[in-house]
Amino acid sequence: MSTAPAPSPHTITSMTGFARAEGVCRSTAWVWEIRSVNAKALDVRPRLGPFDRLDPAIRGAVGQRIKRGSLSVSLSVSRTETAPAVRVNQAIALQLVDQANALRERLAPAVPPLSLDGLLAVRGVVEAVDPETEDPEAGAAIEQALLAGFAQALSALVQARAEEGARLGAVLAGLLGRIEGLVGAAADTAATQPAAIRERLHRQIADLLAGSTPMPEDRLAQEAALLASRADVREELDRLRAHIAQARDLLGTAEPIGRRLDFLCQEFNREANTLCAKSSDVALTRIGLDLKATIEQFREQVQNVE
């Protein structure tokens, strides 16, 4: 059994995390929230309300720092002033007056003219006005503050994913050590020793020769070769050891490794399934089943790796 030390897990990054940042610029208060969960690729979903024009900048900032994960980005904006300014849209108001007068003259001359109260109650005549959005300089300052706040939230998310990745790396290293231990236990079973393999092979060939119908020599050679290949699981154990070494190398790599680890889990499963299929020994089968269960636990955790 290998005694190679487990790699430091600090290079692992998780795809799950949450971050929040808030602030105030002039009379505009804002709150950013970012939630990140597992995904096969990078999927950014911004909800920016009246600041949709920031969408390209948000996506670009995320793409520079995160490679995988589904990110929900939400921006909440509110006014710190309690009484917003209002403005009468005179163009709409005058059109309404003209049309109302024309209808009154043609259809009902006795109807009184449109009242000022009634006019102001029509939607669109009275508008809420944000002086800051009317001022290009103020609007640009708010957008810069929002982008700076998003950068803070994104940095906090990256940090949260790294901290979760450190815990995840420790779990993966522990599971990988258990896989290595099971592979070593399988190699130590009597069923995998050359003498036991030869004895089992001789017994199976003797059973073939003892049949009521004589078997041609070429057919006997084929059967013997098949039995020999099925009796020996050392090749599968060697490949499992190679996969363990490769997984350890990946866990020590300072770059996104989730996809490669996921593929490696498929290779682990393939060798473990073959080992169980070849086994004719109770102890080896039990180890093989434990190995499959541990590999599945490893695979489940790998789904969280960026």
PENORHU-V775906 format. One record per residue. N is the residue number from 1. RES is the residue in one letter. SS is DSSP state (2 for helix, 1 for strand, 0 for the rest). PSI is psi in degrees with one decimal (* if undefined). D_CENTER is the distance of its C-alpha to the mean C-alpha in Angstrom with 2 decimals. Layout:
n->N res->RES ss->SS psi->PSI d_center->D_CENTER
n->N res->RES ss->SS psi->PSI d_center->D_CENTER
//
This chain:
n->1 res->M ss->0 psi->134.3 d_center->33.67
n->2 res->S ss->0 psi->145.9 d_center->31.98
n->3 res->T ss->0 psi->24.1 d_center->32.16
n->4 res->A ss->0 psi->136.0 d_center->29.77
n->5 res->P ss->0 psi->147.4 d_center->28.21
n->6 res->A ss->0 psi->141.9 d_center->24.55
n->7 res->P ss->0 psi->157.7 d_center->22.74
n->8 res->S ss->0 psi->130.7 d_center->21.87
n->9 res->P ss->2 psi->4.5 d_center->18.28
n->10 res->H ss->2 psi->-14.3 d_center->18.16
n->11 res->T ss->2 psi->-13.0 d_center->16.52
n->12 res->I ss->0 psi->138.1 d_center->13.18
n->13 res->T ss->0 psi->130.6 d_center->10.44
n->14 res->S ss->1 psi->157.3 d_center->7.80
n->15 res->M ss->0 psi->-3.6 d_center->4.57
n->16 res->T ss->0 psi->141.8 d_center->6.69
n->17 res->G ss->1 psi->168.7 d_center->10.02
n->18 res->F ss->1 psi->143.8 d_center->12.90
n->19 res->A ss->1 psi->153.4 d_center->15.81
n->20 res->R ss->1 psi->140.7 d_center->19.13
n->21 res->A ss->1 psi->144.8 d_center->22.07
n->22 res->E ss->1 psi->161.9 d_center->25.39
n->23 res->G ss->1 psi->-177.5 d_center->28.72
n->24 res->V ss->1 psi->135.8 d_center->31.87
n->25 res->C ss->1 psi->120.3 d_center->33.51
n->26 res->R ss->0 psi->-116.9 d_center->37.07
n->27 res->S ss->0 psi->21.9 d_center->37.02
n->28 res->T ss->1 psi->120.7 d_center->33.38
n->29 res->A ss->1 psi->142.4 d_center->30.92
n->30 res->W ss->1 psi->154.7 d_center->27.18
n->31 res->V ss->1 psi->124.9 d_center->23.99
n->32 res->W ss->1 psi->137.6 d_center->20.46
n->33 res->E ss->1 psi->133.1 d_center->17.46
n->34 res->I ss->1 psi->125.9 d_center->13.80
n->35 res->R ss->1 psi->134.1 d_center->11.04
n->36 res->S ss->1 psi->130.6 d_center->7.37
n->37 res->V ss->1 psi->178.1 d_center->4.89
n->38 res->N ss->0 psi->146.9 d_center->1.97
n->39 res->A ss->0 psi->157.7 d_center->3.38
n->40 res->K ss->0 psi->-26.4 d_center->6.09
n->41 res->A ss->0 psi->-168.4 d_center->7.27
n->42 res->L ss->1 psi->123.6 d_center->7.94
n->43 res->D ss->1 psi->111.6 d_center->9.12
n->44 res->V ss->1 psi->127.6 d_center->11.48
n->45 res->R ss->1 psi->89.6 d_center->13.68
n->46 res->P ss->1 psi->141.8 d_center->16.66
n->47 res->R ss->1 psi->100.9 d_center->19.43
n->48 res->L ss->0 psi->0.6 d_center->22.30
n->49 res->G ss->2 psi->-128.2 d_center->25.39
n->50 res->P ss->2 psi->-2.4 d_center->28.49
n->51 res->F ss->2 psi->37.7 d_center->26.68
n->52 res->D ss->2 psi->-24.6 d_center->24.84
n->53 res->R ss->2 psi->-13.8 d_center->26.48
n->54 res->L ss->2 psi->-3.5 d_center->24.06
n->55 res->D ss->2 psi->-50.2 d_center->21.15
n->56 res->P ss->2 psi->-39.4 d_center->21.52
n->57 res->A ss->2 psi->-38.0 d_center->21.81
n->58 res->I ss->2 psi->-47.6 d_center->18.68
n->59 res->R ss->2 psi->-40.4 d_center->16.57
n->60 res->G ss->2 psi->-40.5 d_center->18.41
n->61 res->A ss->2 psi->-40.6 d_center->17.90
n->62 res->V ss->2 psi->-45.9 d_center->14.11
n->63 res->G ss->2 psi->-26.2 d_center->14.19
n->64 res->Q ss->2 psi->-21.7 d_center->16.48
n->65 res->R ss->2 psi->-16.5 d_center->14.40
n->66 res->I ss->0 psi->136.0 d_center->10.65
n->67 res->K ss->0 psi->-28.6 d_center->9.58
n->68 res->R ss->0 psi->151.5 d_center->5.89
n->69 res->G ss->1 psi->155.3 d_center->3.72
n->70 res->S ss->1 psi->115.6 d_center->5.95
n->71 res->L ss->1 psi->125.0 d_center->8.89
n->72 res->S ss->1 psi->116.8 d_center->12.01
n->73 res->V ss->1 psi->121.3 d_center->14.97
n->74 res->S ss->1 psi->139.9 d_center->18.31
n->75 res->L ss->1 psi->124.4 d_center->21.73
n->76 res->S ss->1 psi->129.0 d_center->24.70
n->77 res->V ss->1 psi->137.7 d_center->28.13
n->78 res->S ss->1 psi->160.8 d_center->31.49
n->79 res->R ss->1 psi->137.4 d_center->35.04
n->80 res->T ss->0 psi->-15.8 d_center->36.79
n->81 res->E ss->0 psi->139.2 d_center->40.15
n->82 res->T ss->0 psi->-25.0 d_center->41.50
n->83 res->A ss->0 psi->97.4 d_center->43.73
n->84 res->P ss->0 psi->151.0 d_center->42.30
n->85 res->A ss->1 psi->153.7 d_center->44.90
n->86 res->V ss->1 psi->159.1 d_center->46.07
n->87 res->R ss->1 psi->140.0 d_center->47.68
n->88 res->V ss->1 psi->124.5 d_center->49.88
n->89 res->N ss->0 psi->94.2 d_center->49.03
n->90 res->Q ss->2 psi->-32.0 d_center->52.66
n->91 res->A ss->2 psi->-46.1 d_center->52.14
n->92 res->I ss->2 psi->-41.2 d_center->50.70
n->93 res->A ss->2 psi->-44.7 d_center->53.33
n->94 res->L ss->2 psi->-37.2 d_center->56.22
n->95 res->Q ss->2 psi->-40.9 d_center->55.03
n->96 res->L ss->2 psi->-41.2 d_center->54.89
n->97 res->V ss->2 psi->-46.0 d_center->58.39
n->98 res->D ss->2 psi->-45.3 d_center->59.80
n->99 res->Q ss->2 psi->-37.0 d_center->58.37
n->100 res->A ss->2 psi->-41.2 d_center->59.51
n->101 res->N ss->2 psi->-40.3 d_center->62.99
n->102 res->A ss->2 psi->-42.4 d_center->63.23
n->103 res->L ss->2 psi->-38.8 d_center->62.31
n->104 res->R ss->2 psi->-40.7 d_center->64.74
n->105 res->E ss->2 psi->-35.6 d_center->67.60
n->106 res->R ss->2 psi->-36.2 d_center->67.02
n->107 res->L ss->2 psi->-40.4 d_center->66.15
n->108 res->A ss->0 psi->79.7 d_center->67.31
n->109 res->P ss->0 psi->-25.5 d_center->69.54
n->110 res->A ss->0 psi->-12.7 d_center->70.32
n->111 res->V ss->0 psi->133.3 d_center->66.71
n->112 res->P ss->0 psi->155.4 d_center->66.34
n->113 res->P ss->0 psi->161.3 d_center->64.24
n->114 res->L ss->0 psi->128.4 d_center->60.56
n->115 res->S ss->0 psi->159.1 d_center->60.34
n->116 res->L ss->2 psi->-39.9 d_center->58.39
n->117 res->D ss->2 psi->-44.1 d_center->56.49
n->118 res->G ss->2 psi->-37.4 d_center->55.53
n->119 res->L ss->2 psi->-45.6 d_center->54.51
n->120 res->L ss->2 psi->-21.1 d_center->52.25
n->121 res->A ss->0 psi->-12.2 d_center->50.59
n->122 res->V ss->0 psi->133.0 d_center->49.35
n->123 res->R ss->1 psi->133.7 d_center->45.62
n->124 res->G ss->0 psi->-16.9 d_center->45.04
n->125 res->V ss->0 psi->-45.2 d_center->48.38
n->126 res->V ss->1 psi->124.5 d_center->47.23
n->127 res->E ss->1 psi->141.4 d_center->43.95
n->128 res->A ss->1 psi->134.4 d_center->41.98
n->129 res->V ss->1 psi->129.5 d_center->41.92
n->130 res->D ss->0 psi->106.8 d_center->39.56
n->131 res->P ss->2 psi->-29.8 d_center->41.74
n->132 res->E ss->2 psi->-35.2 d_center->38.84
n->133 res->T ss->2 psi->-23.4 d_center->37.37
n->134 res->E ss->2 psi->-20.7 d_center->40.90
n->135 res->D ss->0 psi->110.4 d_center->41.17
n->136 res->P ss->2 psi->-38.4 d_center->39.19
n->137 res->E ss->2 psi->-42.5 d_center->39.32
n->138 res->A ss->2 psi->-40.9 d_center->38.00
n->139 res->G ss->2 psi->-41.0 d_center->35.22
n->140 res->A ss->2 psi->-38.0 d_center->34.13
n->141 res->A ss->2 psi->-39.3 d_center->34.24
n->142 res->I ss->2 psi->-44.0 d_center->31.99
n->143 res->E ss->2 psi->-40.5 d_center->29.40
n->144 res->Q ss->2 psi->-39.2 d_center->29.50
n->145 res->A ss->2 psi->-39.1 d_center->29.07
n->146 res->L ss->2 psi->-43.3 d_center->26.08
n->147 res->L ss->2 psi->-37.7 d_center->24.39
n->148 res->A ss->2 psi->-39.0 d_center->25.35
n->149 res->G ss->2 psi->-38.2 d_center->23.91
n->150 res->F ss->2 psi->-39.1 d_center->20.57
n->151 res->A ss->2 psi->-39.0 d_center->20.65
n->152 res->Q ss->2 psi->-45.7 d_center->21.30
n->153 res->A ss->2 psi->-40.3 d_center->18.41
n->154 res->L ss->2 psi->-41.0 d_center->16.01
n->155 res->S ss->2 psi->-39.9 d_center->17.62
n->156 res->A ss->2 psi->-37.3 d_center->17.26
n->157 res->L ss->2 psi->-44.2 d_center->13.50
n->158 res->V ss->2 psi->-41.6 d_center->13.33
n->159 res->Q ss->2 psi->-42.2 d_center->15.71
n->160 res->A ss->2 psi->-40.4 d_center->13.93
n->161 res->R ss->2 psi->-34.8 d_center->10.75
n->162 res->A ss->2 psi->-41.3 d_center->13.44
n->163 res->E ss->2 psi->-42.5 d_center->15.36
n->164 res->E ss->2 psi->-35.4 d_center->12.70
n->165 res->G ss->2 psi->-34.7 d_center->12.09
n->166 res->A ss->2 psi->-43.4 d_center->15.87
n->167 res->R ss->2 psi->-39.5 d_center->16.02
n->168 res->L ss->2 psi->-39.5 d_center->13.38
n->169 res->G ss->2 psi->-38.2 d_center->15.42
n->170 res->A ss->2 psi->-39.5 d_center->18.52
n->171 res->V ss->2 psi->-44.7 d_center->17.36
n->172 res->L ss->2 psi->-41.9 d_center->16.43
n->173 res->A ss->2 psi->-38.9 d_center->19.77
n->174 res->G ss->2 psi->-42.7 d_center->21.61
n->175 res->L ss->2 psi->-37.6 d_center->20.39
n->176 res->L ss->2 psi->-37.6 d_center->21.22
n->177 res->G ss->2 psi->-37.4 d_center->24.60
n->178 res->R ss->2 psi->-39.7 d_center->25.19
n->179 res->I ss->2 psi->-44.1 d_center->24.49
n->180 res->E ss->2 psi->-40.6 d_center->26.96
n->181 res->G ss->2 psi->-39.8 d_center->29.42
n->182 res->L ss->2 psi->-37.7 d_center->29.37
n->183 res->V ss->2 psi->-42.1 d_center->29.91
n->184 res->G ss->2 psi->-39.4 d_center->32.82
n->185 res->A ss->2 psi->-38.9 d_center->34.20
n->186 res->A ss->2 psi->-39.9 d_center->34.10
n->187 res->A ss->2 psi->-26.2 d_center->35.98
n->188 res->D ss->2 psi->-10.2 d_center->38.55
n->189 res->T ss->0 psi->150.4 d_center->39.43
n->190 res->A ss->2 psi->-31.1 d_center->42.88
n->191 res->A ss->2 psi->-20.7 d_center->41.57
n->192 res->T ss->2 psi->-2.2 d_center->39.98
n->193 res->Q ss->0 psi->144.1 d_center->43.15
n->194 res->P ss->2 psi->-41.6 d_center->45.32
n->195 res->A ss->2 psi->-42.4 d_center->48.39
n->196 res->A ss->2 psi->-37.0 d_center->46.66
n->197 res->I ss->2 psi->-45.0 d_center->45.20
n->198 res->R ss->2 psi->-42.8 d_center->48.69
n->199 res->E ss->2 psi->-42.7 d_center->50.32
n->200 res->R ss->2 psi->-37.8 d_center->47.96
n->201 res->L ss->2 psi->-43.3 d_center->48.39
n->202 res->H ss->2 psi->-41.5 d_center->52.19
n->203 res->R ss->2 psi->-41.0 d_center->52.21
n->204 res->Q ss->2 psi->-36.6 d_center->50.21
n->205 res->I ss->2 psi->-38.9 d_center->52.47
n->206 res->A ss->2 psi->-38.0 d_center->55.49
n->207 res->D ss->2 psi->-37.1 d_center->54.25
n->208 res->L ss->2 psi->-41.0 d_center->54.00
n->209 res->L ss->2 psi->-25.5 d_center->57.53
n->210 res->A ss->0 psi->2.1 d_center->58.91
n->211 res->G ss->0 psi->159.7 d_center->58.15
n->212 res->S ss->0 psi->-27.5 d_center->61.09
n->213 res->T ss->0 psi->123.2 d_center->60.46
n->214 res->P ss->0 psi->140.8 d_center->60.77
n->215 res->M ss->0 psi->129.1 d_center->57.66
n->216 res->P ss->0 psi->152.2 d_center->58.21
n->217 res->E ss->2 psi->-39.1 d_center->57.45
n->218 res->D ss->2 psi->-37.7 d_center->54.79
n->219 res->R ss->2 psi->-38.4 d_center->52.98
n->220 res->L ss->2 psi->-39.8 d_center->53.33
n->221 res->A ss->2 psi->-41.1 d_center->51.84
n->222 res->Q ss->2 psi->-44.3 d_center->48.82
n->223 res->E ss->2 psi->-39.1 d_center->48.34
n->224 res->A ss->2 psi->-41.3 d_center->48.77
n->225 res->A ss->2 psi->-40.1 d_center->46.15
n->226 res->L ss->2 psi->-44.0 d_center->43.68
n->227 res->L ss->2 psi->-39.6 d_center->44.45
n->228 res->A ss->2 psi->-42.0 d_center->44.08
n->229 res->S ss->2 psi->-33.6 d_center->40.61
n->230 res->R ss->2 psi->-24.1 d_center->39.47
n->231 res->A ss->2 psi->-23.5 d_center->41.09
n->232 res->D ss->0 psi->116.8 d_center->39.44
n->233 res->V ss->0 psi->11.1 d_center->35.80
n->234 res->R ss->2 psi->-32.3 d_center->36.10
n->235 res->E ss->2 psi->-41.3 d_center->34.33
n->236 res->E ss->2 psi->-39.9 d_center->31.22
n->237 res->L ss->2 psi->-38.8 d_center->31.41
n->238 res->D ss->2 psi->-41.2 d_center->31.78
n->239 res->R ss->2 psi->-37.4 d_center->28.66
n->240 res->L ss->2 psi->-40.6 d_center->26.70
n->241 res->R ss->2 psi->-39.1 d_center->28.03
n->242 res->A ss->2 psi->-39.2 d_center->27.00
n->243 res->H ss->2 psi->-37.3 d_center->23.39
n->244 res->I ss->2 psi->-44.3 d_center->23.48
n->245 res->A ss->2 psi->-40.3 d_center->24.84
n->246 res->Q ss->2 psi->-40.1 d_center->22.23
n->247 res->A ss->2 psi->-41.1 d_center->19.37
n->248 res->R ss->2 psi->-40.2 d_center->21.24
n->249 res->D ss->2 psi->-42.5 d_center->21.59
n->250 res->L ss->2 psi->-40.3 d_center->17.87
n->251 res->L ss->2 psi->-20.6 d_center->17.24
n->252 res->G ss->0 psi->10.9 d_center->19.82
n->253 res->T ss->0 psi->130.3 d_center->18.46
n->254 res->A ss->0 psi->60.5 d_center->17.56
n->255 res->E ss->0 psi->164.6 d_center->15.03
n->256 res->P ss->0 psi->126.8 d_center->11.50
n->257 res->I ss->0 psi->4.7 d_center->12.10
n->258 res->G ss->2 psi->-46.0 d_center->9.10
n->259 res->R ss->2 psi->-42.0 d_center->10.58
n->260 res->R ss->2 psi->-36.8 d_center->14.02
n->261 res->L ss->2 psi->-37.3 d_center->13.50
n->262 res->D ss->2 psi->-42.5 d_center->12.27
n->263 res->F ss->2 psi->-39.8 d_center->15.45
n->264 res->L ss->2 psi->-34.3 d_center->17.48
n->265 res->C ss->2 psi->-36.3 d_center->16.73
n->266 res->Q ss->2 psi->-39.9 d_center->18.32
n->267 res->E ss->2 psi->-40.2 d_center->21.27
n->268 res->F ss->2 psi->-47.5 d_center->21.62
n->269 res->N ss->2 psi->-41.2 d_center->21.83
n->270 res->R ss->2 psi->-45.7 d_center->24.35
n->271 res->E ss->2 psi->-38.4 d_center->26.65
n->272 res->A ss->2 psi->-38.9 d_center->26.49
n->273 res->N ss->2 psi->-41.9 d_center->27.40
n->274 res->T ss->2 psi->-40.5 d_center->30.23
n->275 res->L ss->2 psi->-44.9 d_center->31.50
n->276 res->C ss->2 psi->-37.9 d_center->31.76
n->277 res->A ss->2 psi->-34.6 d_center->33.42
n->278 res->K ss->2 psi->-23.8 d_center->35.98
n->279 res->S ss->0 psi->133.7 d_center->36.78
n->280 res->S ss->0 psi->18.8 d_center->40.18
n->281 res->D ss->0 psi->133.6 d_center->40.21
n->282 res->V ss->2 psi->-44.4 d_center->39.17
n->283 res->A ss->2 psi->-42.8 d_center->37.97
n->284 res->L ss->2 psi->-38.3 d_center->35.87
n->285 res->T ss->2 psi->-41.2 d_center->34.36
n->286 res->R ss->2 psi->-42.6 d_center->33.46
n->287 res->I ss->2 psi->-40.9 d_center->31.75
n->288 res->G ss->2 psi->-39.2 d_center->29.92
n->289 res->L ss->2 psi->-40.4 d_center->28.60
n->290 res->D ss->2 psi->-37.5 d_center->27.46
n->291 res->L ss->2 psi->-44.2 d_center->25.80
n->292 res->K ss->2 psi->-41.8 d_center->23.88
n->293 res->A ss->2 psi->-41.1 d_center->22.77
n->294 res->T ss->2 psi->-38.5 d_center->21.60
n->295 res->I ss->2 psi->-38.2 d_center->19.72
n->296 res->E ss->2 psi->-39.1 d_center->17.88
n->297 res->Q ss->2 psi->-41.2 d_center->17.02
n->298 res->F ss->2 psi->-44.2 d_center->15.82
n->299 res->R ss->2 psi->-41.5 d_center->13.64
n->300 res->E ss->2 psi->-40.2 d_center->12.08
n->301 res->Q ss->2 psi->-32.8 d_center->11.28
n->302 res->V ss->2 psi->-28.0 d_center->10.02
n->303 res->Q ss->0 psi->-17.3 d_center->7.06
n->304 res->N ss->0 psi->-7.0 d_center->5.87
n->305 res->V ss->1 psi->134.8 d_center->7.12
n->306 res->E ss->0 psi->* d_center->6.47
//
